[in-house]
Structures are given as C-alpha cells and as structure tokens.
Amino acid sequence: MPKFASVDDYLASLPAEQREVVEEIERRVMLVVPSADRVIRYDMPTWQVDGVSLVHVAAWKQHVSLYPVPPAGDADLDADLAPYAGAKGTLKLPYPDVDYALIERVVRRLLEPHPSK
C-alpha cells in the first residue's frame, strides 16, 4: 500500500526547506514538459508523459534524488552530472545548492526518447 496518495501528500510530509526544493524541481519539470502528469510512483513524486514515467524525485535528509540518470551521450551533460551520480541510476543533489538549470537539462535529455514532447 502506498505511503502517499498524492504529490500534495508527499509535499505536506516534508520540512519546509525540502518541500521548497521539491516544489521548485516540479516547477522546472513543468517548464520543460508542461503536459506532464504528476503522480506518485514508488512513493515518490513522478512526472509522466503519455503514461510513461519520465522522472522521479525523492527528498532525503542531506540531498534530493532524481531518478533515472539520463542516458549517456551528451558529453557536456554527462560531465556535469558526474559529481552527483549515485548508485542504481540516481542523481544526488545536496541541499541547499541544488542546480535547477541542471535539472532542466536532465529532463530535456530524458525526454529525447519520447516521440511526443
């Protein structure tokens, strides 16, 4: 049984500083793909395109995580993501210096395999 029924429930469970980061990530995701649907998957806020999960976010004590890491192939993006790469296809972005422009680049890269942007 899921812990959170909605993204709003997830956000309400977070301390203010973490909630603000996740809300800004959501704003950036929606700037890149305004038609994305916000849902909870794996107890995390997730944005989907055409019913397919594009990106998940999870707030942790010391960092916010994004899943999945976009596929390699953009040398500049790959280099910029290297310091944040964690286990199992996770990006770990430490508070409070989350690079939102980098998150937008990640979302754009994740969109590339999707035919309907």
Helices and strands as residue ranges (DSSP letters): H 7-12, H 16-32, E 37-41, E 44-49, E 52-59, E 63-67, H 75-81, G 82-84, G 87-89, E 91-94, H 100-111
